[in-house]
Amino acid sequence: MMNGPLLACLKRIACGIAQQFGPNCEVVIHDLSDVDHSIVAIENGHVSGRKVGDGPSMAVLDALSGQPGKMHTEGSYLTKGKNGRILKSTTIYLRDENETIIALFCLNFDITELSLASSALAPLISVMSQKSEDRSIPQNVTELLDDLLEDSVRLVGKPVPLMTREDKIRAIHFLNERGALLITKSGDKISQFFGISKYTLYSYIGGTSDESSRS
């Protein structure tokens, strides 16, 4: 049986949790010394429709009939209320100095509306393509060009100083296909980025194999 100070402390914690998470969060304290009327404190009892003096939950029976030494905190599992509401639950087993389970501290958060919202949002946030963009939206054309240059390096798979002529041609063709050359004065930046002249840049785009254009 819980002593008075422990129960008072648990009640204050239960009240604080309920205030923090709002009316959808039920907090229940079960005293195992009186199984038939195990609920000694409850916040937001409307979630499950229970009140102080009501009987045990399945978790209480598990604690009494199972092997106490193997009973540990069960966090974040799904249960269902009598009214069909979906609850996200956590059960904490409280023990005395002899490791005997004397009480349960339980949380039941009604996630019914959240589950419905998640189902409604899923089609809106799902994507058909496997492509993933792990970057922020560019604020201007300079950032956009920088992003495209980074993409070209990732495409080749090696830093610019290690790129061969063929690697640079591949990267520049990629930039041209993505429209990078449509950005005003992008030719200057791209040439500087790859360490080539503008003449070489445009010869790469044109596909010339003139030996004098190598860089």
ROMARLUM-470939 format. One line per field, with one value per residue (C-alpha): residue in three letters; x, z, y. Coordinates in Angstrom, 3 decimals. Each point is the difference from the previous one (the first is absolute). Layout:
BEGIN
rose: [ALA, ...] .
px: [X, ...] .
pz: [Z, ...] .
py: [Y, ...] .
! end
This chain:
BEGIN
rose: [MET, MET, ASN, GLY, PRO, LEU, LEU, ALA, CYS, LEU, LYS, ARG, ILE, ALA, CYS, GLY, ILE, ALA, GLN, GLN, PHE, GLY, PRO, ASN, CYS, GLU, VAL, VAL, ILE, HIS, ASP, LEU, SER, ASP, VAL, ASP, HIS, SER, ILE, VAL, ALA, ILE, GLU, ASN, GLY, HIS, VAL, SER, GLY, ARG, LYS, VAL, GLY, ASP, GLY, PRO, SER, MET, ALA, VAL, LEU, ASP, ALA, LEU, SER, GLY, GLN, PRO, GLY, LYS, MET, HIS, THR, GLU, GLY, SER, TYR, LEU, THR, LYS, GLY, LYS, ASN, GLY, ARG, ILE, LEU, LYS, SER, THR, THR, ILE, TYR, LEU, ARG, ASP, GLU, ASN, GLU, THR, ILE, ILE, ALA, LEU, PHE, CYS, LEU, ASN, PHE, ASP, ILE, THR, GLU, LEU, SER, LEU, ALA, SER, SER, ALA, LEU, ALA, PRO, LEU, ILE, SER, VAL, MET, SER, GLN, LYS, SER, GLU, ASP, ARG, SER, ILE, PRO, GLN, ASN, VAL, THR, GLU, LEU, LEU, ASP, ASP, LEU, LEU, GLU, ASP, SER, VAL, ARG, LEU, VAL, GLY, LYS, PRO, VAL, PRO, LEU, MET, THR, ARG, GLU, ASP, LYS, ILE, ARG, ALA, ILE, HIS, PHE, LEU, ASN, GLU, ARG, GLY, ALA, LEU, LEU, ILE, THR, LYS, SER, GLY, ASP, LYS, ILE, SER, GLN, PHE, PHE, GLY, ILE, SER, LYS, TYR, THR, LEU, TYR, SER, TYR, ILE, GLY, GLY, THR, SER, ASP, GLU, SER, SER, ARG, SER] .
px: [0.000, 1.230, 0.682, -1.569, 3.036, 0.654, -3.617, -0.055, 3.184, -1.379, -3.223, 1.941, 1.985, -3.188, -1.595, 3.053, 0.115, -3.701, 0.369, 3.018, -1.568, -3.624, -3.389, 0.924, 2.579, -1.375, 2.251, -0.997, 1.460, -0.835, 0.588, 0.388, -0.981, -3.679, -0.413, -3.763, 0.343, 3.576, -0.369, 0.953, 0.594, -0.832, 0.343, -2.127, -1.973, -2.382, 2.592, -0.814, -3.200, 1.469, 0.101, 1.581, -1.157, -0.364, 1.652, 3.190, 1.160, 1.646, 3.371, -0.917, -0.955, 3.222, 1.975, -1.797, -0.139, 3.266, 3.561, 0.682, 3.732, -0.555, -2.452, 1.589, -1.210, -1.999, 0.136, -1.917, -2.345, -3.494, -3.193, -3.637, -2.672, -3.502, -1.228, 2.365, 2.465, 3.635, 2.350, 3.783, 0.893, 2.904, 0.040, 2.572, 0.316, 0.790, 1.725, 0.702, 3.339, -0.547, -0.483, -3.669, -2.283, -2.314, -1.422, -0.277, 0.358, -1.703, -0.335, -2.644, 0.138, -2.968, 1.513, -3.220, -0.145, 3.739, -0.266, -2.788, 2.033, 3.015, -2.082, -1.337, 3.435, 1.799, -1.118, 0.983, 3.523, 0.802, 2.048, -0.082, 3.649, 2.911, 1.968, 0.848, 0.908, 2.018, 0.504, -1.759, -1.738, 2.503, -0.655, 1.548, 1.629, 3.446, -1.079, -1.793, 3.159, 2.030, -2.456, 0.267, 3.784, -0.121, -2.366, 2.418, 2.836, -2.189, -0.902, 3.662, 0.871, 3.314, 1.216, 0.866, 3.810, -0.200, -2.306, 1.252, -0.971, -2.764, -1.260, -0.228, -1.807, -2.512, -0.538, -0.378, -2.447, -2.041, 0.029, -1.038, -2.869, -1.198, -0.042, 2.907, 1.325, -3.277, 0.994, 1.581, 3.827, -0.074, 2.669, 2.602, -0.745, -0.169, 3.293, 1.695, -1.499, 1.444, 3.224, -0.548, -0.406, -3.373, 1.113, 0.656, -3.330, -1.979, 2.118, -0.860, -3.678, 0.372, 1.826, 3.158, 3.069, 2.480, 3.165, 0.654, -3.148, 1.149, 0.333] .
pz: [0.000, -0.818, 2.870, 0.178, -1.042, -3.065, -1.150, 0.526, -2.046, -2.825, -0.035, -0.469, -2.842, -1.618, 0.229, -1.540, -2.910, -0.695, 0.010, -2.281, -2.648, 0.291, 0.204, -2.342, 2.493, 2.712, 2.960, 2.292, 3.293, 1.030, 3.554, -0.108, 3.656, -1.010, -3.343, -0.257, 0.419, -1.158, -1.409, 2.766, -2.199, -3.571, -2.166, -3.131, 0.745, -2.858, -2.385, 1.153, 1.932, 3.346, 3.429, 3.427, 1.570, -3.287, -0.522, -1.631, -3.581, -1.770, 0.949, 3.671, -0.413, -1.898, 2.880, 2.520, -1.937, -1.895, 1.213, 1.747, -0.566, -3.763, 0.000, -1.267, -1.296, -3.186, -2.057, -3.010, -0.855, -1.483, 1.899, -0.726, 2.191, 0.398, -2.242, -2.767, 0.538, -0.830, 2.930, 0.170, 3.392, 2.404, 3.197, 2.740, 2.768, 3.451, 2.528, 3.709, 1.680, -0.544, -3.762, 0.357, -2.395, 2.121, -2.502, -3.651, -1.527, -3.390, -2.857, -2.698, -2.737, -2.376, -3.502, -1.917, -1.697, -0.592, -1.701, -2.235, -0.824, -0.802, -2.380, -1.686, -0.331, -1.246, -3.652, 0.056, 1.286, -1.821, -3.190, -3.116, -0.886, 1.838, -0.485, 3.276, 0.351, 3.151, -0.342, 0.617, -2.752, -1.594, 0.715, -3.246, -3.254, 1.599, 2.531, -2.735, -2.100, 3.048, 0.599, -3.620, 0.175, 3.125, -1.814, -2.902, 2.365, 1.680, -3.436, -0.928, 3.453, 0.480, 0.851, -2.862, 0.487, -0.606, -3.018, -3.406, -3.185, -0.546, 3.563, -0.592, -3.297, 1.751, 2.778, -2.419, -2.185, 3.145, 0.830, -3.526, 0.071, 3.324, -1.479, 1.998, -3.065, -0.215, 3.115, -0.834, 0.113, 1.143, -2.599, 1.890, 3.312, -1.473, -1.857, 3.163, 2.034, -2.318, -0.680, -3.735, -2.456, -1.326, -3.445, 1.452, 1.812, -3.165, -1.961, 2.609, -0.416, -3.773, 0.358, -1.851, 0.467, -0.925, 1.901, 0.537, 2.108, 2.652, 3.570] .
py: [0.000, 3.499, 2.328, 3.434, 2.068, -2.179, 0.200, 3.764, 0.344, -2.152, 2.005, 3.224, -1.542, -1.299, 3.430, 1.653, -2.448, 0.469, 3.773, -0.171, -2.252, 1.077, -1.725, -2.865, -1.294, -2.266, -0.780, -2.874, -1.235, -3.574, -1.240, -3.785, -0.416, 0.212, -1.728, 0.447, 3.761, 0.537, 3.527, 2.410, 3.056, 0.939, 3.100, 0.483, -3.132, 0.812, -1.467, -3.546, 0.774, -1.069, 1.602, -0.424, -3.275, -1.847, -3.356, -1.181, 0.086, -2.917, 1.494, -0.346, -3.632, -0.651, 1.492, -2.222, -3.246, 0.198, -0.239, 3.330, -0.245, 0.041, 2.887, 3.190, 3.342, -0.434, 3.150, 1.220, -2.866, 0.217, -0.750, 0.697, 1.526, -1.430, 2.795, -1.091, 2.839, -0.782, 0.510, 0.147, -1.447, -0.376, -2.080, 0.594, -2.601, 1.382, -2.248, 0.021, -0.680, -3.742, 0.498, -0.915, 1.871, 2.109, 2.475, 0.931, 3.449, 0.007, 2.455, -0.273, 2.629, 0.170, 0.148, -0.693, 3.408, 0.000, -3.399, 1.295, 3.091, -2.155, -2.124, 3.114, 1.572, -3.122, 0.369, 3.665, -0.518, -3.241, 0.133, -2.153, 0.513, -1.559, 3.226, 1.708, 3.664, 0.598, 3.720, 3.272, 1.924, 2.433, 3.645, 1.300, -1.102, 0.007, -2.608, -1.918, -0.161, -1.043, -2.846, -1.124, 0.048, -2.179, -2.356, -0.286, -0.934, -2.633, -1.354, -0.507, -1.290, 1.757, 3.530, 2.357, -0.194, -3.765, 0.201, -1.057, 1.827, -2.561, 0.532, 3.749, -0.507, -2.238, 2.527, 2.909, -1.915, -0.621, 3.711, 0.880, -2.514, 1.403, 3.511, 1.413, 1.819, 1.917, 1.934, 3.353, -0.082, -3.612, -0.851, 2.020, -1.719, -3.485, 0.515, 1.220, -2.852, -2.657, 1.868, 0.342, 2.861, 1.102, -1.174, -3.460, 0.087, 0.589, -2.466, -2.627, 0.824, -0.236, -3.294, 1.061, -2.156, 2.753, -0.804, 3.720, 0.227, -2.444, 1.252] .
! end
